[in-house]
C-alpha cells in the first residue's frame, strides 16, 4: 500500500480519474495513483470548451517522460471549462492532482450518474 492520497469526497473511475460533483457540474482530473504511475507530466491535451462527451469517450491525453495516456470522460456532458494553467505548467498534475492540477469541467447530462462511480474505499481496493 502506498502513501498516495485519495480524498473521500470524490468519485473515482477504473481509468484513474477523479470527479468532484457540484450541482450539475463536475470537475475532473487524474488521481495521485495515475500521476505517480505516469511520472513527470510534460504536456496535457484537453477537450475544447463546448465539446459534448459521452461516458467512456477519449477526450484528451496526458504525456509524461515515460508514456502518453488517454483521458477518458467519466460522465456524459458538455465541456464548460478547461484548466488553461496546464498549458504552461503541466507539472501541476504531479504536484497538486486534486487542486491546481484539475483538468476540465463538465455540465452533466445526468448529475445522478456520478453515483455509479467508485467511492474512495472501492477505489483504494482497485489500486492496492
N, CA, C and O atoms as a GROMACS GRO file, in nm:
protein
  512
    1UNK      N    1   0.085  -0.120   0.000
    1UNK     CA    2   0.000   0.000   0.000
    1UNK      C    3   0.088   0.124   0.000
    1UNK      O    4   0.192   0.127   0.065
    2UNK      N    5   0.047   0.224  -0.072
    2UNK     CA    6   0.129   0.344  -0.086
    2UNK      C    7   0.080   0.455   0.006
    2UNK      O    8  -0.020   0.440   0.076
    3UNK      N    9   0.152   0.565   0.004
    3UNK     CA   10   0.112   0.680   0.085
    3UNK      C   11   0.042   0.785  -0.001
    3UNK      O   12   0.034   0.902   0.038
    4UNK      N   13  -0.008   0.745  -0.118
    4UNK     CA   14  -0.079   0.838  -0.205
    4UNK      C   15  -0.213   0.874  -0.144
    4UNK      O   16  -0.275   0.794  -0.075
    5UNK      N   17  -0.257   0.996  -0.171
    5UNK     CA   18  -0.382   1.043  -0.113
    5UNK      C   19  -0.499   1.027  -0.210
    5UNK      O   20  -0.484   1.042  -0.331
    6UNK      N   21  -0.616   0.996  -0.153
    6UNK     CA   22  -0.740   0.985  -0.229
    6UNK      C   23  -0.851   1.051  -0.147
    6UNK      O   24  -0.906   0.989  -0.056
    7UNK      N   25  -0.883   1.176  -0.178
    7UNK     CA   26  -0.986   1.247  -0.099
    7UNK      C   27  -1.118   1.171  -0.095
    7UNK      O   28  -1.164   1.117  -0.197
    8UNK      N   29  -1.180   1.167   0.023
    8UNK     CA   30  -1.302   1.090   0.044
    8UNK      C   31  -1.424   1.153  -0.021
    8UNK      O   32  -1.525   1.085  -0.041
    9UNK      N   33  -1.418   1.283  -0.055
    9UNK     CA   34  -1.536   1.350  -0.110
    9UNK      C   35  -1.545   1.338  -0.262
    9UNK      O   36  -1.633   1.398  -0.323
   10UNK      N   37  -1.455   1.262  -0.323
   10UNK     CA   38  -1.456   1.248  -0.468
   10UNK      C   39  -1.510   1.113  -0.510
   10UNK      O   40  -1.524   1.022  -0.429
   11UNK      N   41  -1.542   1.101  -0.640
   11UNK     CA   42  -1.575   0.974  -0.702
   11UNK      C   43  -1.459   0.938  -0.795
   11UNK      O   44  -1.387   1.027  -0.841
   12UNK      N   45  -1.442   0.810  -0.823
   12UNK     CA   46  -1.326   0.763  -0.898
   12UNK      C   47  -1.367   0.665  -1.008
   12UNK      O   48  -1.473   0.602  -1.001
   13UNK      N   49  -1.279   0.654  -1.111
   13UNK     CA   50  -1.305   0.561  -1.221
   13UNK      C   51  -1.194   0.456  -1.226
   13UNK      O   52  -1.087   0.474  -1.168
   14UNK      N   53  -1.221   0.347  -1.298
   14UNK     CA   54  -1.120   0.243  -1.317
   14UNK      C   55  -1.001   0.296  -1.397
   14UNK      O   56  -0.892   0.241  -1.388
   15UNK      N   57  -1.021   0.403  -1.474
   15UNK     CA   58  -0.914   0.463  -1.554
   15UNK      C   59  -0.836   0.567  -1.474
   15UNK      O   60  -0.754   0.639  -1.530
   16UNK      N   61  -0.860   0.574  -1.344
   16UNK     CA   62  -0.785   0.660  -1.252
   16UNK      C   63  -0.813   0.809  -1.270
   16UNK      O   64  -0.723   0.893  -1.257
   17UNK      N   65  -0.938   0.840  -1.301
   17UNK     CA   66  -0.981   0.980  -1.299
   17UNK      C   67  -1.062   1.004  -1.172
   17UNK      O   68  -1.126   0.912  -1.120
   18UNK      N   69  -1.058   1.127  -1.124
   18UNK     CA   70  -1.143   1.166  -1.011
   18UNK      C   71  -1.247   1.264  -1.059
   18UNK      O   72  -1.228   1.335  -1.158
   19UNK      N   73  -1.359   1.268  -0.988
   19UNK     CA   74  -1.472   1.354  -1.022
   19UNK      C   75  -1.521   1.422  -0.895
   19UNK      O   76  -1.550   1.356  -0.795
   20UNK      N   77  -1.531   1.554  -0.899
   20UNK     CA   78  -1.590   1.631  -0.790
   20UNK      C   79  -1.717   1.695  -0.845
   20UNK      O   80  -1.709   1.786  -0.928
   21UNK      N   81  -1.833   1.649  -0.799
   21UNK     CA   82  -1.961   1.700  -0.848
   21UNK      C   83  -2.009   1.813  -0.758
   21UNK      O   84  -2.012   1.801  -0.636
   22UNK      N   85  -2.046   1.924  -0.822
   22UNK     CA   86  -2.106   2.038  -0.752
   22UNK      C   87  -2.228   2.079  -0.833
   22UNK      O   88  -2.216   2.144  -0.937
   23UNK      N   89  -2.346   2.042  -0.784
   23UNK     CA   90  -2.469   2.071  -0.858
   23UNK      C   91  -2.472   1.989  -0.986
   23UNK      O   92  -2.464   1.866  -0.982
   24UNK      N   93  -2.486   2.058  -1.101
   24UNK     CA   94  -2.491   1.987  -1.229
   24UNK      C   95  -2.357   1.994  -1.303
   24UNK      O   96  -2.350   1.967  -1.423
   25UNK      N   97  -2.251   2.031  -1.230
   25UNK     CA   98  -2.118   2.043  -1.290
   25UNK      C   99  -2.022   1.946  -1.220
   25UNK      O  100  -2.034   1.921  -1.100
   26UNK      N  101  -1.929   1.894  -1.298
   26UNK     CA  102  -1.827   1.805  -1.242
   26UNK      C  103  -1.689   1.853  -1.284
   26UNK      O  104  -1.665   1.880  -1.402
   27UNK      N  105  -1.598   1.862  -1.187
   27UNK     CA  106  -1.457   1.892  -1.215
   27UNK      C  107  -1.385   1.758  -1.219
   27UNK      O  108  -1.409   1.672  -1.135
   28UNK      N  109  -1.296   1.742  -1.317
   28UNK     CA  110  -1.233   1.613  -1.342
   28UNK      C  111  -1.082   1.628  -1.352
   28UNK      O  112  -1.031   1.726  -1.407
   29UNK      N  113  -1.012   1.530  -1.298
   29UNK     CA  114  -0.866   1.526  -1.308
   29UNK      C  115  -0.821   1.381  -1.299
   29UNK      O  116  -0.903   1.289  -1.300
   30UNK      N  117  -0.690   1.361  -1.288
   30UNK     CA  118  -0.641   1.225  -1.270
   30UNK      C  119  -0.593   1.209  -1.126
   30UNK      O  120  -0.554   1.306  -1.061
   31UNK      N  121  -0.598   1.086  -1.078
   31UNK     CA  122  -0.568   1.058  -0.938
   31UNK      C  123  -0.418   1.061  -0.910
   31UNK      O  124  -0.336   1.061  -1.001
   32UNK      N  125  -0.386   1.064  -0.782
   32UNK     CA  126  -0.247   1.056  -0.738
   32UNK      C  127  -0.183   0.928  -0.791
   32UNK      O  128  -0.066   0.928  -0.828
   33UNK      N  129  -0.259   0.819  -0.793
   33UNK     CA  130  -0.208   0.692  -0.846
   33UNK      C  131  -0.167   0.709  -0.992
   33UNK      O  132  -0.059   0.665  -1.031
   34UNK      N  133  -0.252   0.773  -1.072
   34UNK     CA  134  -0.224   0.790  -1.215
   34UNK      C  135  -0.103   0.878  -1.238
   34UNK      O  136  -0.016   0.844  -1.318
   35UNK      N  137  -0.095   0.992  -1.169
   35UNK     CA  138   0.019   1.080  -1.192
   35UNK      C  139   0.148   1.014  -1.144
   35UNK      O  140   0.254   1.036  -1.203
   36UNK      N  141   0.141   0.935  -1.037
   36UNK     CA  142   0.259   0.866  -0.986
   36UNK      C  143   0.306   0.761  -1.087
   36UNK      O  144   0.426   0.746  -1.110
   37UNK      N  145   0.212   0.689  -1.147
   37UNK     CA  146   0.247   0.587  -1.246
   37UNK      C  147   0.303   0.650  -1.373
   37UNK      O  148   0.392   0.594  -1.437
   38UNK      N  149   0.250   0.766  -1.411
   38UNK     CA  150   0.296   0.833  -1.532
   38UNK      C  151   0.436   0.890  -1.518
   38UNK      O  152   0.514   0.892  -1.613
   39UNK      N  153   0.469   0.938  -1.399
   39UNK     CA  154   0.594   1.009  -1.382
   39UNK      C  155   0.574   1.156  -1.413
   39UNK      O  156   0.462   1.207  -1.405
   40UNK      N  157   0.682   1.226  -1.448
   40UNK     CA  158   0.675   1.370  -1.468
   40UNK      C  159   0.590   1.405  -1.590
   40UNK      O  160   0.625   1.371  -1.703
   41UNK      N  161   0.478   1.475  -1.566
   41UNK     CA  162   0.389   1.517  -1.674
   41UNK      C  163   0.451   1.636  -1.745
   41UNK      O  164   0.488   1.735  -1.682
   42UNK      N  165   0.462   1.625  -1.879
   42UNK     CA  166   0.524   1.731  -1.958
   42UNK      C  167   0.426   1.801  -2.052
   42UNK      O  168   0.456   1.910  -2.102
   43UNK      N  169   0.309   1.741  -2.077
   43UNK     CA  170   0.212   1.802  -2.167
   43UNK      C  171   0.075   1.742  -2.139
   43UNK      O  172   0.062   1.623  -2.113
   44UNK      N  173  -0.028   1.827  -2.145
   44UNK     CA  174  -0.165   1.782  -2.127
   44UNK      C  175  -0.248   1.835  -2.243
   44UNK      O  176  -0.249   1.956  -2.268
   45UNK      N  177  -0.318   1.746  -2.312
   45UNK     CA  178  -0.410   1.784  -2.419
   45UNK      C  179  -0.551   1.767  -2.365
   45UNK      O  180  -0.591   1.657  -2.326
   46UNK      N  181  -0.627   1.876  -2.362
   46UNK     CA  182  -0.761   1.874  -2.303
   46UNK      C  183  -0.868   1.890  -2.409
   46UNK      O  184  -0.839   1.937  -2.519
   47UNK      N  185  -0.992   1.852  -2.376
   47UNK     CA  186  -1.102   1.876  -2.469
   47UNK      C  187  -1.124   2.026  -2.487
   47UNK      O  188  -1.067   2.107  -2.414
   48UNK      N  189  -1.207   2.061  -2.583
   48UNK     CA  190  -1.237   2.201  -2.612
   48UNK      C  191  -1.367   2.241  -2.544
   48UNK      O  192  -1.463   2.164  -2.545
   49UNK      N  193  -1.371   2.360  -2.486
   49UNK     CA  194  -1.495   2.411  -2.428
   49UNK      C  195  -1.603   2.406  -2.537
   49UNK      O  196  -1.581   2.451  -2.650
   50UNK      N  197  -1.718   2.352  -2.502
   50UNK     CA  198  -1.827   2.335  -2.597
   50UNK      C  199  -1.838   2.193  -2.651
   50UNK      O  200  -1.941   2.156  -2.707
   51UNK      N  201  -1.732   2.113  -2.634
   51UNK     CA  202  -1.738   1.973  -2.677
   51UNK      C  203  -1.843   1.899  -2.594
   51UNK      O  204  -1.858   1.923  -2.474
   52UNK      N  205  -1.914   1.808  -2.660
   52UNK     CA  206  -2.004   1.718  -2.590
   52UNK      C  207  -1.936   1.581  -2.586
   52UNK      O  208  -1.891   1.530  -2.688
   53UNK      N  209  -1.929   1.523  -2.466
   53UNK     CA  210  -1.864   1.393  -2.450
   53UNK      C  211  -1.961   1.295  -2.386
   53UNK      O  212  -2.050   1.332  -2.310
   54UNK      N  213  -1.941   1.168  -2.420
   54UNK     CA  214  -2.016   1.060  -2.358
   54UNK      C  215  -1.925   0.989  -2.259
   54UNK      O  216  -1.803   0.992  -2.273
   55UNK      N  217  -1.984   0.925  -2.161
   55UNK     CA  218  -1.905   0.850  -2.064
   55UNK      C  219  -1.821   0.747  -2.137
   55UNK      O  220  -1.873   0.671  -2.220
   56UNK      N  221  -1.693   0.744  -2.108
   56UNK     CA  222  -1.602   0.648  -2.172
   56UNK      C  223  -1.531   0.702  -2.294
   56UNK      O  224  -1.439   0.639  -2.344
   57UNK      N  225  -1.573   0.819  -2.344
   57UNK     CA  226  -1.506   0.878  -2.460
   57UNK      C  227  -1.365   0.922  -2.426
   57UNK      O  228  -1.340   0.975  -2.318
   58UNK      N  229  -1.273   0.900  -2.518
   58UNK     CA  230  -1.140   0.959  -2.505
   58UNK      C  231  -1.154   1.107  -2.536
   58UNK      O  232  -1.210   1.144  -2.640
   59UNK      N  233  -1.105   1.193  -2.448
   59UNK     CA  234  -1.126   1.337  -2.467
   59UNK      C  235  -0.999   1.418  -2.446
   59UNK      O  236  -1.005   1.541  -2.434
   60UNK      N  237  -0.884   1.351  -2.440
   60UNK     CA  238  -0.759   1.422  -2.424
   60UNK      C  239  -0.647   1.324  -2.396
   60UNK      O  240  -0.666   1.203  -2.398
   61UNK      N  241  -0.528   1.380  -2.370
   61UNK     CA  242  -0.412   1.297  -2.342
   61UNK      C  243  -0.326   1.362  -2.236
   61UNK      O  244  -0.323   1.484  -2.221
   62UNK      N  245  -0.256   1.278  -2.163
   62UNK     CA  246  -0.155   1.323  -2.068
   62UNK      C  247  -0.024   1.260  -2.112
   62UNK      O  248  -0.012   1.137  -2.121
   63UNK      N  249   0.075   1.345  -2.140
   63UNK     CA  250   0.205   1.297  -2.184
   63UNK      C  251   0.306   1.318  -2.072
   63UNK      O  252   0.314   1.426  -2.012
   64UNK      N  253   0.381   1.212  -2.044
   64UNK     CA  254   0.484   1.222  -1.940
   64UNK      C  255   0.617   1.182  -2.000
   64UNK      O  256   0.628   1.149  -2.118
   65UNK      N  257   0.720   1.187  -1.915
   65UNK     CA  258   0.852   1.146  -1.961
   65UNK      C  259   0.855   0.997  -1.993
   65UNK      O  260   0.945   0.950  -2.062
   66UNK      N  261   0.756   0.920  -1.943
   66UNK     CA  262   0.752   0.776  -1.964
   66UNK      C  263   0.658   0.733  -2.078
   66UNK      O  264   0.690   0.641  -2.152
   67UNK      N  265   0.543   0.800  -2.091
   67UNK     CA  266   0.441   0.749  -2.184
   67UNK      C  267   0.336   0.855  -2.213
   67UNK      O  268   0.338   0.966  -2.158
   68UNK      N  269   0.244   0.818  -2.302
   68UNK     CA  270   0.126   0.900  -2.330
   68UNK      C  271   0.004   0.818  -2.291
   68UNK      O  272  -0.009   0.702  -2.331
   69UNK      N  273  -0.087   0.879  -2.214
   69UNK     CA  274  -0.208   0.810  -2.171
   69UNK      C  275  -0.330   0.891  -2.213
   69UNK      O  276  -0.330   1.014  -2.205
   70UNK      N  277  -0.434   0.820  -2.257
   70UNK     CA  278  -0.559   0.886  -2.292
   70UNK      C  279  -0.632   0.929  -2.166
   70UNK      O  280  -0.624   0.864  -2.062
   71UNK      N  281  -0.705   1.041  -2.177
   71UNK     CA  282  -0.801   1.082  -2.076
   71UNK      C  283  -0.937   1.035  -2.124
   71UNK      O  284  -0.972   1.052  -2.240
   72UNK      N  285  -1.014   0.975  -2.034
   72UNK     CA  286  -1.148   0.929  -2.069
   72UNK      C  287  -1.250   1.006  -1.986
   72UNK      O  288  -1.231   1.026  -1.866
   73UNK      N  289  -1.356   1.049  -2.050
   73UNK     CA  290  -1.460   1.120  -1.977
   73UNK      C  291  -1.534   1.020  -1.888
   73UNK      O  292  -1.587   0.920  -1.937
   74UNK      N  293  -1.539   1.046  -1.758
   74UNK     CA  294  -1.609   0.954  -1.669
   74UNK      C  295  -1.761   0.965  -1.678
   74UNK      O  296  -1.834   0.874  -1.638
   75UNK      N  297  -1.810   1.078  -1.730
   75UNK     CA  298  -1.953   1.106  -1.736
   75UNK      C  299  -1.986   1.177  -1.867
   75UNK      O  300  -1.898   1.229  -1.935
   76UNK      N  301  -2.114   1.179  -1.900
   76UNK     CA  302  -2.159   1.249  -2.021
   76UNK      C  303  -2.191   1.394  -1.989
   76UNK      O  304  -2.243   1.426  -1.881
   77UNK      N  305  -2.160   1.482  -2.084
   77UNK     CA  306  -2.195   1.622  -2.064
   77UNK      C  307  -2.124   1.711  -2.163
   77UNK      O  308  -2.065   1.666  -2.261
   78UNK      N  309  -2.132   1.842  -2.136
   78UNK     CA  310  -2.068   1.943  -2.220
   78UNK      C  311  -1.950   2.003  -2.144
   78UNK      O  312  -1.962   2.040  -2.027
   79UNK      N  313  -1.836   2.012  -2.211
   79UNK     CA  314  -1.718   2.074  -2.150
   79UNK      C  315  -1.745   2.223  -2.136
   79UNK      O  316  -1.769   2.293  -2.234
   80UNK      N  317  -1.740   2.273  -2.011
   80UNK     CA  318  -1.768   2.414  -1.984
   80UNK      C  319  -1.645   2.491  -1.938
   80UNK      O  320  -1.648   2.614  -1.934
   81UNK      N  321  -1.537   2.421  -1.903
   81UNK     CA  322  -1.414   2.488  -1.863
   81UNK      C  323  -1.298   2.391  -1.876
   81UNK      O  324  -1.314   2.270  -1.860
   82UNK      N  325  -1.180   2.446  -1.906
   82UNK     CA  326  -1.058   2.367  -1.903
   82UNK      C  327  -0.956   2.442  -1.819
   82UNK      O  328  -0.964   2.564  -1.804
   83UNK      N  329  -0.861   2.370  -1.764
   83UNK     CA  330  -0.758   2.430  -1.682
   83UNK      C  331  -0.645   2.479  -1.772
   83UNK      O  332  -0.553   2.403  -1.804
   84UNK      N  333  -0.654   2.606  -1.813
   84UNK     CA  334  -0.555   2.661  -1.905
   84UNK      C  335  -0.417   2.674  -1.842
   84UNK      O  336  -0.318   2.686  -1.914
   85UNK      N  337  -0.408   2.670  -1.709
   85UNK     CA  338  -0.278   2.677  -1.642
   85UNK      C  339  -0.190   2.558  -1.680
   85UNK      O  340  -0.067   2.568  -1.674
   86UNK      N  341  -0.251   2.447  -1.720
   86UNK     CA  342  -0.174   2.328  -1.754
   86UNK      C  343  -0.095   2.345  -1.884
   86UNK      O  344   0.000   2.272  -1.909
   87UNK      N  345  -0.135   2.442  -1.968
   87UNK     CA  346  -0.059   2.470  -2.091
   87UNK      C  347   0.084   2.508  -2.059
   87UNK      O  348   0.178   2.460  -2.122
   88UNK      N  349   0.100   2.594  -1.961
   88UNK     CA  350   0.235   2.642  -1.926
   88UNK      C  351   0.294   2.570  -1.806
   88UNK      O  352   0.415   2.579  -1.783
   89UNK      N  353   0.212   2.500  -1.729
   89UNK     CA  354   0.260   2.433  -1.608
   89UNK      C  355   0.198   2.294  -1.593
   89UNK      O  356   0.124   2.270  -1.498
   90UNK      N  357   0.227   2.202  -1.687
   90UNK     CA  358   0.167   2.067  -1.677
   90UNK      C  359   0.209   1.992  -1.552
   90UNK      O  360   0.142   1.897  -1.512
   91UNK      N  361   0.319   2.035  -1.489
   91UNK     CA  362   0.366   1.967  -1.368
   91UNK      C  363   0.269   1.983  -1.251
   91UNK      O  364   0.282   1.913  -1.151
   92UNK      N  365   0.171   2.074  -1.262
   92UNK     CA  366   0.068   2.086  -1.158
   92UNK      C  367  -0.008   1.955  -1.140
   92UNK      O  368  -0.058   1.927  -1.031
   93UNK      N  369  -0.016   1.875  -1.246
   93UNK     CA  370  -0.081   1.744  -1.236
   93UNK      C  371  -0.007   1.657  -1.135
   93UNK      O  372  -0.069   1.580  -1.062
   94UNK      N  373   0.126   1.669  -1.131
   94UNK     CA  374   0.206   1.592  -1.035
   94UNK      C  375   0.202   1.651  -0.896
   94UNK      O  376   0.189   1.578  -0.797
   95UNK      N  377   0.213   1.783  -0.886
   95UNK     CA  378   0.229   1.845  -0.755
   95UNK      C  379   0.097   1.864  -0.680
   95UNK      O  380   0.096   1.867  -0.557
   96UNK      N  381  -0.014   1.876  -0.752
   96UNK     CA  382  -0.143   1.902  -0.688
   96UNK      C  383  -0.256   1.842  -0.772
   96UNK      O  384  -0.338   1.916  -0.826
   97UNK      N  385  -0.262   1.708  -0.784
   97UNK     CA  386  -0.358   1.646  -0.876
   97UNK      C  387  -0.504   1.675  -0.844
   97UNK      O  388  -0.588   1.673  -0.935
   98UNK      N  389  -0.537   1.702  -0.717
   98UNK     CA  390  -0.677   1.726  -0.680
   98UNK      C  391  -0.710   1.874  -0.669
   98UNK      O  392  -0.826   1.910  -0.647
   99UNK      N  393  -0.611   1.960  -0.683
   99UNK     CA  394  -0.633   2.104  -0.670
   99UNK      C  395  -0.598   2.175  -0.799
   99UNK      O  396  -0.674   2.171  -0.896
  100UNK      N  397  -0.482   2.240  -0.801
  100UNK     CA  398  -0.440   2.318  -0.917
  100UNK      C  399  -0.419   2.234  -1.043
  100UNK      O  400  -0.415   2.287  -1.154
  101UNK      N  401  -0.407   2.102  -1.026
  101UNK     CA  402  -0.385   2.014  -1.139
  101UNK      C  403  -0.511   1.955  -1.200
  101UNK      O  404  -0.504   1.860  -1.278
  102UNK      N  405  -0.629   2.012  -1.165
  102UNK     CA  406  -0.754   1.965  -1.226
  102UNK      C  407  -0.745   1.984  -1.378
  102UNK      O  408  -0.661   2.060  -1.426
  103UNK      N  409  -0.830   1.915  -1.454
  103UNK     CA  410  -0.818   1.918  -1.600
  103UNK      C  411  -0.931   1.990  -1.671
  103UNK      O  412  -0.907   2.084  -1.747
  104UNK      N  413  -1.056   1.947  -1.646
  104UNK     CA  414  -1.168   2.013  -1.714
  104UNK      C  415  -1.295   1.997  -1.633
  104UNK      O  416  -1.302   1.917  -1.539
  105UNK      N  417  -1.396   2.076  -1.672
  105UNK     CA  418  -1.526   2.069  -1.606
  105UNK      C  419  -1.633   2.039  -1.709
  105UNK      O  420  -1.628   2.086  -1.823
  106UNK      N  421  -1.729   1.960  -1.666
  106UNK     CA  422  -1.844   1.922  -1.749
  106UNK      C  423  -1.973   1.974  -1.687
  106UNK      O  424  -1.989   1.970  -1.565
  107UNK      N  425  -2.065   2.022  -1.770
  107UNK     CA  426  -2.204   2.038  -1.728
  107UNK      C  427  -2.268   1.904  -1.758
  107UNK      O  428  -2.278   1.863  -1.874
  108UNK      N  429  -2.310   1.835  -1.654
  108UNK     CA  430  -2.352   1.696  -1.667
  108UNK      C  431  -2.487   1.681  -1.735
  108UNK      O  432  -2.580   1.758  -1.712
  109UNK      N  433  -2.495   1.579  -1.820
  109UNK     CA  434  -2.623   1.542  -1.880
  109UNK      C  435  -2.715   1.482  -1.774
  109UNK      O  436  -2.836   1.501  -1.778
  110UNK      N  437  -2.655   1.409  -1.679
  110UNK     CA  438  -2.729   1.344  -1.572
  110UNK      C  439  -2.646   1.353  -1.445
  110UNK      O  440  -2.554   1.274  -1.425
  111UNK      N  441  -2.678   1.448  -1.358
  111UNK     CA  442  -2.600   1.471  -1.237
  111UNK      C  443  -2.597   1.348  -1.147
  111UNK      O  444  -2.501   1.328  -1.072
  112UNK      N  445  -2.699   1.264  -1.153
  112UNK     CA  446  -2.703   1.144  -1.070
  112UNK      C  447  -2.610   1.034  -1.117
  112UNK      O  448  -2.585   0.938  -1.043
  113UNK      N  449  -2.558   1.045  -1.239
  113UNK     CA  450  -2.473   0.939  -1.294
  113UNK      C  451  -2.345   0.920  -1.214
  113UNK      O  452  -2.288   0.811  -1.214
  114UNK      N  453  -2.298   1.025  -1.146
  114UNK     CA  454  -2.174   1.015  -1.068
  114UNK      C  455  -2.188   0.912  -0.956
  114UNK      O  456  -2.088   0.856  -0.911
  115UNK      N  457  -2.311   0.887  -0.911
  115UNK     CA  458  -2.331   0.788  -0.805
  115UNK      C  459  -2.286   0.650  -0.849
  115UNK      O  460  -2.257   0.565  -0.765
  116UNK      N  461  -2.279   0.626  -0.979
  116UNK     CA  462  -2.235   0.497  -1.031
  116UNK      C  463  -2.084   0.479  -1.032
  116UNK      O  464  -2.036   0.369  -1.058
  117UNK      N  465  -2.010   0.585  -1.003
  117UNK     CA  466  -1.864   0.576  -0.998
  117UNK      C  467  -1.819   0.524  -0.862
  117UNK      O  468  -1.898   0.519  -0.768
  118UNK      N  469  -1.692   0.486  -0.852
  118UNK     CA  470  -1.641   0.428  -0.728
  118UNK      C  471  -1.627   0.534  -0.619
  118UNK      O  472  -1.590   0.648  -0.645
  119UNK      N  473  -1.658   0.493  -0.495
  119UNK     CA  474  -1.627   0.579  -0.382
  119UNK      C  475  -1.481   0.554  -0.344
  119UNK      O  476  -1.415   0.468  -0.402
  120UNK      N  477  -1.432   0.629  -0.247
  120UNK     CA  478  -1.289   0.623  -0.215
  120UNK      C  479  -1.245   0.485  -0.168
  120UNK      O  480  -1.136   0.440  -0.204
  121UNK      N  481  -1.326   0.418  -0.088
  121UNK     CA  482  -1.285   0.286  -0.038
  121UNK      C  483  -1.279   0.183  -0.150
  121UNK      O  484  -1.188   0.100  -0.153
  122UNK      N  485  -1.374   0.189  -0.242
  122UNK     CA  486  -1.374   0.098  -0.356
  122UNK      C  487  -1.252   0.124  -0.443
  122UNK      O  488  -1.187   0.031  -0.490
  123UNK      N  489  -1.222   0.254  -0.465
  123UNK     CA  490  -1.106   0.288  -0.548
  123UNK      C  491  -0.976   0.243  -0.483
  123UNK      O  492  -0.887   0.191  -0.551
  124UNK      N  493  -0.963   0.263  -0.352
  124UNK     CA  494  -0.841   0.218  -0.283
  124UNK      C  495  -0.822   0.068  -0.302
  124UNK      O  496  -0.710   0.021  -0.319
  125UNK      N  497  -0.932  -0.007  -0.298
  125UNK     CA  498  -0.925  -0.151  -0.322
  125UNK      C  499  -0.882  -0.182  -0.465
  125UNK      O  500  -0.811  -0.279  -0.490
  126UNK      N  501  -0.926  -0.098  -0.558
  126UNK     CA  502  -0.894  -0.115  -0.701
  126UNK      C  503  -0.744  -0.098  -0.726
  126UNK      O  504  -0.688  -0.167  -0.811
  127UNK      N  505  -0.680  -0.005  -0.655
  127UNK     CA  506  -0.539   0.025  -0.682
  127UNK      C  507  -0.441  -0.049  -0.591
  127UNK      O  508  -0.320  -0.043  -0.612
  128UNK      N  509  -0.492  -0.118  -0.490
  128UNK     CA  510  -0.399  -0.184  -0.397
  128UNK      C  511  -0.359  -0.323  -0.445
  128UNK      O  512  -0.281  -0.392  -0.379
   0.00000   0.00000   0.00000
